[in-house]
Structures are given as C-alpha cells and as structure tokens.
Amino acid sequence: MAQDSDSRKPTISARVPRDTYDRLEDYCEENDISKADALRRFTEDGLNRAQIEDDFTDRMDHLGVDPGTAGTLLILVLLVVTVLQNAGVL
C-alpha cells in the first residue's frame, strides 16, 4: 500500500553547537541508537517535562501559590529529609 504525502511523518532539523553535536554522537554510540532515535526520545521527553511544568504552574496559580516559591519549598524539604536520612535521624 502506497503512502501519500499526508500520511508521511514530518521532518524537523536544527543547527546546534559543535559540542552539542559531539555529545549527541557520544550518547548514540554509548547507547547503540541512531541520532534520529535519540532526537525523537529527547524531543518527546522535553515536551512531556514542559507539560508537567505547565500543569504544576497552572495548579499552583489556581491555589494562589507562586510556583517558584512552591518549588523552592519542595527543594528545601527534600534537602532537609536527605540531611536527616544521612545523619541517621530518619
């Protein structure tokens, strides 16, 4: 069955600094995947993370909490828990 131009996957491209390209090549070699597969994974992961951040921001806004403050508080709580765990308190 032939595919028409409407059913073909779109192609994207971008110019990147040489060191970014070298890191991509190293990653692909170490993980035995193609650059196309790595870029698809990175793009999907980045979009998913952006959606999570947007959802978090929307929820914090809805609650009347500054997302930056909420994130900072979360980091501080996690830091305290980690310190207490390392000290044998928790």
Backbone bond lengths (Angstrom), bond angles and torsions (degrees), N, CA, C in turn:
res aa  C-N    CA-C-N  psi(-1)  N-CA   C-N-CA  omega(-1)  CA-C   N-CA-C  phi
1 M - - - 1.443 - - 1.524 108.81 -
2 A 1.281 117.33 127.52 1.463 122.42 -178.01 1.519 109.95 -81.00
3 Q 1.326 114.32 145.53 1.459 119.46 176.77 1.520 108.75 -99.50
4 D 1.320 115.53 136.56 1.459 117.80 175.21 1.522 109.44 -90.91
5 S 1.310 116.87 173.30 1.470 121.34 -174.90 1.525 112.36 -64.82
6 D 1.343 118.47 -23.61 1.464 120.81 179.50 1.526 112.19 -73.76
7 S 1.318 118.89 -22.72 1.460 121.03 -177.00 1.530 112.74 -98.17
8 R 1.314 117.42 -3.90 1.461 120.42 179.03 1.520 109.94 -77.13
9 K 1.322 115.49 145.58 1.461 120.05 178.00 1.523 109.21 -71.06
10 P 1.327 117.08 139.35 1.468 119.43 178.07 1.530 110.60 -71.10
11 T 1.317 115.30 156.24 1.456 122.26 178.82 1.520 108.37 -112.01
12 I 1.346 115.42 141.47 1.454 120.75 174.70 1.520 108.52 -124.84
13 S 1.316 115.90 157.09 1.461 119.95 176.76 1.520 108.29 -148.44
14 A 1.327 114.73 158.68 1.464 119.75 178.95 1.524 108.76 -155.87
15 R 1.298 115.62 147.47 1.463 121.15 172.10 1.520 107.37 -88.60
16 V 1.323 115.79 137.46 1.465 121.15 179.73 1.527 109.29 -132.13
17 P 1.334 116.70 157.59 1.463 119.01 176.21 1.536 110.35 -62.36
18 R 1.313 116.19 153.45 1.469 121.64 -177.70 1.529 111.45 -55.46
19 D 1.351 117.81 -42.09 1.463 119.10 -177.78 1.535 111.60 -65.85
20 T 1.324 117.50 -33.13 1.461 120.73 176.28 1.524 110.00 -66.59
21 Y 1.307 115.87 -43.25 1.468 120.68 178.26 1.529 110.60 -62.06
22 D 1.327 116.61 -42.96 1.468 120.49 179.54 1.528 110.86 -63.48
23 R 1.339 116.42 -40.48 1.468 119.82 177.50 1.524 110.86 -64.00
24 L 1.337 116.64 -39.18 1.464 120.88 177.26 1.521 110.35 -62.03
25 E 1.313 116.88 -46.38 1.464 120.03 179.38 1.528 110.97 -61.04
26 D 1.337 117.07 -43.62 1.463 120.90 178.30 1.527 110.82 -60.64
27 Y 1.327 115.73 -44.68 1.465 120.37 179.28 1.532 110.53 -59.60
28 C 1.319 116.01 -45.27 1.464 120.41 -178.55 1.525 111.67 -63.85
29 E 1.308 116.72 -41.95 1.463 120.23 178.27 1.524 111.18 -64.62
30 E 1.332 116.73 -44.66 1.468 121.09 -178.56 1.524 111.95 -65.42
31 N 1.334 117.06 -32.30 1.458 121.53 -176.44 1.524 113.27 -103.82
32 D 1.330 116.18 3.70 1.465 122.79 177.61 1.536 111.80 51.07
33 I 1.349 115.07 50.96 1.461 120.49 175.58 1.526 108.56 -132.72
34 S 1.307 115.16 161.71 1.463 120.06 178.81 1.521 110.33 -78.98
35 K 1.325 115.69 161.02 1.460 120.21 175.94 1.533 110.17 -61.25
36 A 1.317 116.54 -37.87 1.471 119.98 179.87 1.528 110.53 -62.35
37 D 1.333 117.00 -44.36 1.467 119.96 178.66 1.523 110.83 -63.63
38 A 1.322 117.38 -43.53 1.462 121.13 -179.80 1.527 110.24 -62.48
39 L 1.315 117.11 -45.17 1.463 120.14 -179.32 1.526 111.96 -65.64
40 R 1.332 116.96 -36.96 1.468 119.82 175.38 1.526 110.26 -62.05
41 R 1.338 116.22 -45.57 1.470 120.38 179.56 1.525 111.01 -63.06
42 F 1.335 116.95 -47.05 1.466 120.74 -178.51 1.525 111.41 -62.36
43 T 1.321 115.96 -40.69 1.461 120.18 179.88 1.523 110.43 -64.61
44 E 1.319 116.97 -46.74 1.467 120.96 179.56 1.525 110.92 -62.88
45 D 1.339 117.20 -44.39 1.475 120.80 178.10 1.522 111.26 -61.16
46 G 1.325 116.41 -44.33 1.461 120.45 -179.92 1.518 112.10 -63.10
47 L 1.316 116.62 -42.26 1.463 120.18 178.63 1.520 111.23 -66.69
48 N 1.332 117.43 -38.51 1.464 120.58 177.32 1.524 111.09 -64.70
49 R 1.324 116.94 -43.03 1.466 120.53 178.42 1.527 111.34 -63.99
50 A 1.312 116.25 -41.16 1.467 119.86 178.43 1.524 110.38 -62.09
51 Q 1.329 117.04 -38.85 1.469 120.76 179.12 1.523 110.33 -65.88
52 I 1.330 116.87 -41.43 1.466 120.98 178.54 1.524 110.13 -62.94
53 E 1.330 117.02 -43.95 1.461 120.62 178.48 1.528 111.07 -63.29
54 D 1.323 116.91 -41.38 1.466 120.64 178.21 1.523 110.98 -63.51
55 D 1.345 116.39 -43.23 1.464 120.45 178.69 1.529 110.77 -62.23
56 F 1.329 116.41 -43.26 1.464 121.44 178.95 1.527 110.49 -61.24
57 T 1.319 115.64 -46.44 1.469 120.42 179.45 1.525 110.84 -61.32
58 D 1.331 116.49 -43.74 1.466 120.38 179.07 1.527 111.09 -61.70
59 R 1.322 116.84 -42.59 1.470 120.11 -179.75 1.518 111.19 -65.92
60 M 1.327 116.38 -42.34 1.462 119.58 179.60 1.531 110.65 -65.80
61 D 1.324 116.76 -40.17 1.467 120.69 176.84 1.530 110.69 -61.54
62 H 1.343 114.92 -42.33 1.462 120.26 179.73 1.534 111.08 -61.84
63 L 1.327 116.59 -34.62 1.472 121.32 179.25 1.525 112.49 -84.60
64 G 1.334 116.75 -5.18 1.454 120.47 -179.08 1.514 113.30 78.71
65 V 1.342 116.31 23.22 1.463 121.61 -179.50 1.519 109.09 -110.02
66 D 1.324 116.37 134.49 1.461 120.41 176.09 1.528 108.16 -68.05
67 P 1.349 118.76 121.48 1.466 121.16 -177.94 1.527 112.81 -57.99
68 G 1.312 117.41 -35.20 1.468 119.63 178.73 1.511 111.46 -64.37
69 T 1.318 116.41 -40.92 1.464 121.12 177.84 1.523 110.55 -66.37
70 A 1.327 116.96 -43.70 1.463 120.78 179.61 1.525 110.51 -62.28
71 G 1.325 117.07 -42.59 1.465 120.65 178.66 1.513 111.91 -64.46
72 T 1.316 116.71 -41.15 1.460 120.95 178.36 1.523 110.62 -63.91
73 L 1.325 116.88 -43.03 1.461 120.37 178.26 1.520 111.44 -62.64
74 L 1.321 116.97 -40.87 1.459 120.87 178.09 1.518 110.90 -61.70
75 I 1.316 117.47 -44.02 1.460 121.71 179.01 1.524 110.38 -62.53
76 L 1.333 117.23 -42.45 1.466 120.71 179.60 1.525 111.19 -64.16
77 V 1.322 117.55 -42.14 1.464 120.85 178.51 1.525 110.14 -62.95
78 L 1.321 117.18 -44.48 1.464 120.31 178.74 1.524 111.16 -63.61
79 L 1.311 117.78 -37.54 1.454 122.02 177.75 1.525 110.93 -64.14
80 V 1.327 116.95 -45.05 1.462 120.77 178.86 1.527 110.57 -62.54
81 V 1.318 117.41 -44.44 1.464 121.09 178.52 1.524 110.64 -60.37
82 T 1.327 117.09 -43.89 1.464 121.12 179.45 1.524 110.84 -62.03
83 V 1.313 117.18 -44.93 1.466 120.94 179.41 1.525 110.19 -62.12
84 L 1.328 116.69 -45.31 1.460 119.97 -179.70 1.528 111.75 -65.23
85 Q 1.326 117.57 -36.61 1.458 120.95 176.90 1.524 110.63 -65.22
86 N 1.329 116.98 -43.68 1.458 121.05 179.51 1.527 111.84 -66.35
87 A 1.327 116.58 -28.91 1.457 121.29 178.73 1.521 111.60 -82.37
88 G 1.329 117.76 -6.73 1.452 121.68 179.14 1.512 113.67 83.45
89 V 1.306 118.26 9.43 1.466 122.12 179.64 1.533 110.60 -76.13
90 L 1.303 116.51 -38.48 1.471 121.51 179.55 1.499 110.90 -108.24
